[in-house]
Structures are given as structure tokens and as C-alpha cells.
Amino acid sequence: MERRKFIIGAGALFAGGTAAVGTGAVTTMEGERGLTGRVASDKNAYVAIKPNDGGAGHHAQFVTYDDGEVELDFGNIGDGNGLNPDSVTTFRSAFTIENQNNSGNNLQVYKIWIESPSNRLSFFTNTGSINNEGEAVLIDGDNPNYPSSVPVGVEVDLRNSNLGPGDDLSSLFDEDDEFIVHVKRTVV
């Protein structure tokens, strides 16, 4: 009987000691690694942002490049001088986000959404708004279930802004206000 108690006690002690000490698995690691590559302009990057090239419903004239980055400019274009006061103005298909990095892997797609600096500026596709990750659209050049590109529209809300003819948008958006295009590779 004493031997049985000893074996049970020793087994319990061993199991408890193992749990207290752990398995020896790595919890952190730090190491230096190399990185090579280059930065490309928005129109030449792996996930490109390009003004739409015209046609009915396209508003590429409001999309410009500044040092290789896309910028929205709703100033003097054509015969117009700006946006209507106290209104919501919608520009369908202002620019396109396109996958230019076909990997040959149709199990992974890009999840795209655009974060705005203001609730007065929002973005949408033909399937709805894409202003947060929950509203993201999927693109991929390899998977036939998803498009390789998606046209993006822009909506500017000037209601209750106290802006009138001749005012510029700097009281609502300053030059530091930038929208952020999020691209997240995900498995479907």
C-alpha cells in the first residue's frame, strides 16, 4: 500500500513540476534580418491606385499625383469652380485599386478598405461603402471568383459646413488630412 501511495505521489509531483516549468517552447525571439526592394509610385505599386481612364461616369479629372501619391483635388476643373455648398457630392469611379502582383495562388486575396480623416469624406464601390475593414472589398488577379481591380467612388458631404461660393475646403480638410488605403492579404 505504501508503494502505491509513493508512486501516485511521485507521478503527481512530476506532472505538477512539468506544468510549472513549461514545455520549453519559444515565447519570444529577436533577430536581425535583411530587407531589399524599392518603393514605387501609386500607379506602379503591387497594389496600384490609378485614376480611371475616362468614359461615362468616370471622374479621373479629380485624381492627381503628387510625388507619386494619389491626391483628390476638387478645385477648378473644366468649366466648374468647385463643389456645391451645403450638399453631398458623389463622384463614381474616381480611381481604381488594382492587384498588379499576381502570385499564382488563388487561395489568398487582398482585402481593401479606405480610412478617411473626416466623416465628410467617404469611399465606396459598386457593392457599397468601404470605409472600414468590416466593409472591405476583395480583389485578386489569380482567383476567378474575385476581380483583379475595383473602381472606387468618392463622396464629399458639405452639409452644415458653413462654406459658401469661393471658400476652399481647407477649413474642413487641411493638407495633413490624408485618407489611408488599407490592403490586407487574407485567405478565403
C-alpha positions in Angstrom: 0.0 0.0 0.0 2.8 2.4 0.8 4.5 1.7 -2.5 1.2 2.7 -4.3 1.0 6.0 -2.4 4.6 6.7 -3.3 4.1 6.0 -7.0 0.9 8.2 -7.1 2.6 11.0 -5.1 5.7 10.9 -7.3 3.6 10.9 -10.5 1.6 13.9 -9.3 4.8 15.7 -8.3 6.4 15.1 -11.7 3.2 16.3 -13.6 3.0 19.4 -11.4 6.7 20.2 -11.9 6.4 19.8 -15.7 3.4 22.3 -15.7 5.3 24.8 -13.5 8.5 24.6 -15.6 6.7 24.6 -19.0 7.4 22.8 -22.2 10.5 24.8 -23.3 8.7 26.3 -26.3 9.9 29.7 -27.5 7.8 32.6 -26.4 9.9 35.4 -27.9 12.7 35.7 -30.5 14.7 38.6 -31.7 16.9 38.6 -34.7 18.3 40.9 -37.4 17.3 40.2 -41.0 18.0 41.9 -44.3 15.4 43.7 -46.5 15.7 44.6 -50.1 13.3 46.1 -52.5 12.1 49.5 -53.6 9.3 52.0 -53.3 7.0 52.5 -56.3 4.5 55.2 -57.2 0.9 54.5 -56.5 0.2 53.7 -60.2 3.2 51.2 -60.3 3.0 49.5 -56.9 2.0 45.9 -56.4 -1.5 47.2 -55.4 -1.9 50.2 -57.7 -4.1 53.2 -57.2 -4.9 54.8 -60.6 -7.2 57.4 -61.9 -9.9 55.9 -64.0 -9.3 56.5 -67.7 -12.5 58.2 -68.6 -15.8 57.2 -70.1 -19.3 57.7 -68.8 -19.4 58.1 -65.0 -15.7 58.2 -64.5 -14.2 61.2 -62.7 -10.4 60.8 -63.2 -10.0 64.6 -63.6 -10.3 64.9 -59.8 -7.5 62.5 -59.1 -3.9 63.7 -59.5 -0.5 62.5 -58.5 1.7 64.5 -56.1 5.2 63.0 -55.7 3.8 59.6 -57.0 0.9 59.5 -54.5 -2.7 59.8 -55.4 -4.4 63.1 -54.3 -8.0 64.2 -54.7 -8.4 67.7 -56.0 -11.9 69.2 -56.3 -10.8 72.7 -57.3 -11.1 74.4 -60.7 -11.6 71.6 -63.2 -13.1 72.3 -66.7 -15.9 74.8 -66.5 -16.6 74.3 -62.8 -15.1 76.1 -59.9 -15.6 73.6 -57.1 -18.2 71.7 -55.1 -21.8 72.9 -54.3 -22.3 74.5 -50.9 -24.4 72.7 -48.3 -24.6 69.5 -50.4 -23.4 65.9 -50.8 -21.4 65.4 -54.0 -20.7 62.0 -55.3 -18.0 61.0 -57.8 -18.5 57.5 -59.0 -15.4 55.7 -60.3 -12.9 58.4 -59.4 -10.0 55.9 -59.2 -9.3 52.2 -59.4 -7.4 49.9 -57.0 -5.8 47.1 -58.9 -3.8 44.0 -58.0 -0.6 44.1 -60.1 1.1 41.3 -58.1 -0.4 38.1 -59.4 1.2 35.3 -57.3 -0.3 32.2 -58.9 -2.0 31.5 -55.6 -5.8 31.6 -55.8 -6.4 30.9 -52.1 -5.3 34.4 -51.0 -6.9 37.7 -51.9 -6.4 41.3 -51.0 -8.9 42.9 -48.6 -9.2 46.6 -49.4 -10.8 49.4 -47.4 -10.1 53.2 -47.1 -9.9 55.1 -43.9 -10.9 58.7 -44.1 -9.6 61.6 -41.9 -13.2 63.0 -41.7 -16.8 61.9 -41.7 -17.3 64.4 -44.5 -15.2 62.2 -46.9 -16.2 58.6 -47.7 -15.4 56.0 -50.3 -17.5 53.3 -52.0 -17.5 50.7 -54.7 -20.4 49.3 -56.7 -21.2 47.0 -53.8 -21.3 49.6 -51.1 -19.0 51.7 -48.8 -15.5 50.6 -48.0 -14.7 52.9 -45.0 -13.6 50.2 -42.5 -12.4 46.6 -42.5 -15.9 45.3 -42.0 -16.9 46.9 -45.3 -13.8 45.8 -47.2 -13.9 44.6 -50.8 -11.8 41.7 -52.0 -9.6 41.7 -55.1 -7.1 39.3 -56.6 -5.6 38.7 -60.1 -5.4 34.9 -59.8 -8.7 33.8 -58.3 -11.5 33.9 -60.8 -14.1 34.4 -58.0 -12.7 37.9 -57.3 -12.0 40.9 -59.7 -8.4 42.0 -60.2 -9.4 45.6 -59.7 -12.2 47.7 -58.3 -13.4 51.2 -59.2 -13.7 53.4 -56.2 -16.1 56.4 -55.8 -15.7 59.4 -53.5 -18.5 61.2 -51.6 -17.9 64.7 -50.1 -20.5 65.9 -47.6 -20.6 69.7 -47.2 -24.0 69.9 -45.5 -23.9 72.2 -42.4 -20.3 73.2 -43.2 -20.9 76.9 -43.3 -19.0 77.1 -46.6 -20.2 79.2 -49.4 -19.1 80.1 -53.0 -15.5 81.0 -53.2 -14.5 79.2 -49.9 -11.9 76.5 -50.2 -12.1 73.2 -48.3 -9.1 73.9 -46.0 -11.4 74.7 -43.1 -12.7 71.1 -43.3 -9.6 69.3 -44.6 -6.1 70.5 -44.2 -3.1 69.3 -46.1 -2.2 66.9 -43.3 -5.6 65.2 -43.7 -4.8 62.1 -45.7 -7.0 59.1 -46.5 -5.4 55.7 -45.9 -5.8 52.8 -48.3 -5.6 49.6 -46.3 -4.5 46.4 -48.1 -4.6 43.2 -46.2 -3.7 39.8 -47.7 -6.2 37.2 -46.5 -7.0 33.6 -47.1 -10.5 32.8 -48.4 
